[in-house]
Amino acid sequence: MDEIEVRKPFMTMPRIMLLVTVLNLLVAGGGVAATWFLARPLLAERAQAEAAKAGADKDKGKEEEKEQEPAEFEFFPVTKIIVSLPGSDGREHYFVLDLVLQAEQGTAQKKLEQIDPMVRNSAVAHLSALTFEQLRGKSVPALQAELEQVLLADFATRKVIAPFQHVLVSKLIVQ
């Protein structure tokens, strides 16, 4: 009897799987290499743009530091602004308030003296519209910011240039 020779196929399943895996790795590696090669000039441009922007921001920061150097100011006191307010308990309450106007160095003292009545009028008009509880409930920074806003707005409506930049509360007495 003749023996039948059984041949094994050249490409068995494990060899096919190995070949497909290697081809997949080669395609994926080629894709990564192509992306890196093509994106490299774009990444270099982006890095240069960011470096230029950082340099510009640094220069801008230096300019802002120069602009924000400590400035010298003059101060003008507006003392003893007295406001009488009714309380919820039926009693009269008194507020004594001292303000200080902060102006740039070189502002004429005469200008600051001339606006004293306007500052007093604006402050009294604004504060007397509040109740004792409302005024007493305000913190000094909040009261200071509110008075500054009111005074600057009042000067603007009267078309008078305010020779000061900030209003500071230097004393607050409540009775």
C-alpha positions in Angstrom: 0.0 0.0 0.0 1.1 3.3 -0.8 1.2 5.8 1.9 -0.5 9.0 1.3 1.5 11.9 2.1 -0.3 14.6 4.1 1.2 17.9 3.6 0.8 20.7 6.1 -0.2 24.0 4.6 2.7 26.5 4.5 0.6 29.2 6.1 -0.9 27.9 9.2 -3.2 30.0 11.4 -0.6 31.0 14.0 1.7 32.2 11.2 -1.1 34.2 9.6 -1.9 35.9 12.9 1.7 36.7 13.5 2.0 38.2 10.0 -1.2 40.3 10.5 0.1 41.6 13.8 3.5 42.5 12.4 1.8 44.3 9.5 -0.5 46.2 11.9 2.5 47.3 14.0 4.4 48.5 10.9 1.4 50.5 9.7 0.8 52.0 13.1 4.5 52.9 13.5 4.6 54.4 10.0 1.5 56.5 10.9 3.2 57.8 14.0 6.4 58.6 12.2 4.6 60.4 9.4 2.5 62.4 11.9 5.6 63.4 13.8 7.5 64.3 10.6 4.6 66.4 9.3 3.7 68.1 12.6 7.3 69.0 13.6 7.3 72.3 11.6 3.9 73.2 13.1 5.1 72.5 16.6 8.2 74.6 16.0 6.1 77.5 14.8 3.8 77.2 17.8 6.8 77.1 20.2 8.2 80.3 18.6 4.9 82.1 18.8 4.5 81.2 22.5 8.1 82.3 23.2 7.5 85.6 21.4 4.2 86.0 23.3 5.9 85.3 26.6 8.6 87.8 25.7 6.0 90.4 24.9 4.1 89.6 28.1 7.4 90.0 30.1 8.1 93.3 28.4 4.5 94.4 29.0 4.8 93.3 32.6 8.0 95.5 33.0 6.1 98.4 31.5 3.2 97.9 33.9 5.6 97.7 36.8 7.1 101.0 35.7 3.6 102.5 35.4 2.6 101.1 38.8 5.6 102.4 40.7 4.7 104.0 44.0 3.4 107.4 43.3 3.4 110.4 45.6 0.1 111.8 46.8 -1.2 114.8 48.6 -4.0 114.4 51.1 -6.6 116.9 52.0 -8.7 116.4 55.1 -12.5 117.0 55.2 -13.2 116.8 59.0 -16.3 116.6 61.1 -19.0 115.7 58.7 -21.9 115.2 61.1 -25.0 113.3 60.0 -28.1 112.7 62.2 -30.1 109.6 61.4 -33.3 108.2 63.0 -33.0 104.7 64.4 -35.6 102.0 64.4 -35.9 102.5 68.2 -37.1 106.1 67.7 -33.9 107.6 68.9 -31.7 110.0 66.9 -28.2 108.7 66.1 -25.2 110.8 65.1 -22.4 109.9 62.8 -19.2 111.9 62.8 -17.2 111.2 59.8 -13.7 112.5 58.8 -12.7 112.0 55.2 -9.4 112.4 53.5 -9.2 113.2 49.7 -6.2 111.6 48.0 -4.9 113.7 45.1 -1.8 113.5 42.9 1.3 115.2 44.0 1.3 118.8 42.8 -2.5 119.3 43.0 -3.1 122.9 44.1 -4.2 123.0 47.7 -6.6 125.8 46.7 -8.5 123.5 44.4 -8.9 121.0 47.2 -10.1 123.7 49.6 -12.6 125.0 47.1 -14.3 121.6 46.7 -14.7 121.1 50.5 -18.3 122.3 50.5 -19.2 120.1 47.6 -17.7 117.1 49.2 -19.5 117.8 52.5 -22.8 118.3 50.6 -22.5 115.1 48.6 -21.5 113.0 51.7 -24.3 114.4 53.9 -26.9 114.0 51.1 -26.0 110.4 50.5 -25.5 109.4 54.1 -28.7 111.1 55.4 -30.7 109.0 52.9 -29.7 105.8 54.7 -31.1 104.5 58.0 -29.0 104.1 61.1 -29.0 100.3 60.7 -28.0 100.5 57.0 -25.1 102.8 57.8 -24.0 101.0 60.9 -24.0 97.7 59.0 -21.5 98.9 56.4 -17.8 98.0 56.8 -15.4 100.9 56.5 -14.0 99.7 53.1 -17.5 99.4 51.7 -18.5 102.8 53.0 -15.3 104.3 51.6 -15.9 102.8 48.2 -19.5 103.9 48.2 -18.6 107.5 49.2 -15.9 107.6 46.5 -18.4 106.5 43.8 -21.1 108.9 45.0 -18.7 111.9 45.2 -17.2 111.2 41.7 -20.6 110.8 40.2 -21.8 114.0 41.9 -18.9 115.9 40.5 -19.5 114.5 37.1 -23.2 115.5 37.1 -22.2 119.0 38.1 -19.6 119.0 35.4 -16.8 119.8 37.8 -13.5 118.1 37.5 -12.7 116.2 40.7 -9.1 117.1 41.7 -8.9 113.9 43.8 -8.7 110.2 42.9 -9.7 108.4 46.1 -11.8 109.1 49.2 -10.5 107.6 52.5 -12.5 107.4 55.7 -10.1 108.4 58.5 -12.6 108.6 61.4 -16.0 107.2 62.0 -17.8 107.8 65.3 -21.3 106.5 66.0 -23.5 107.8 68.9 
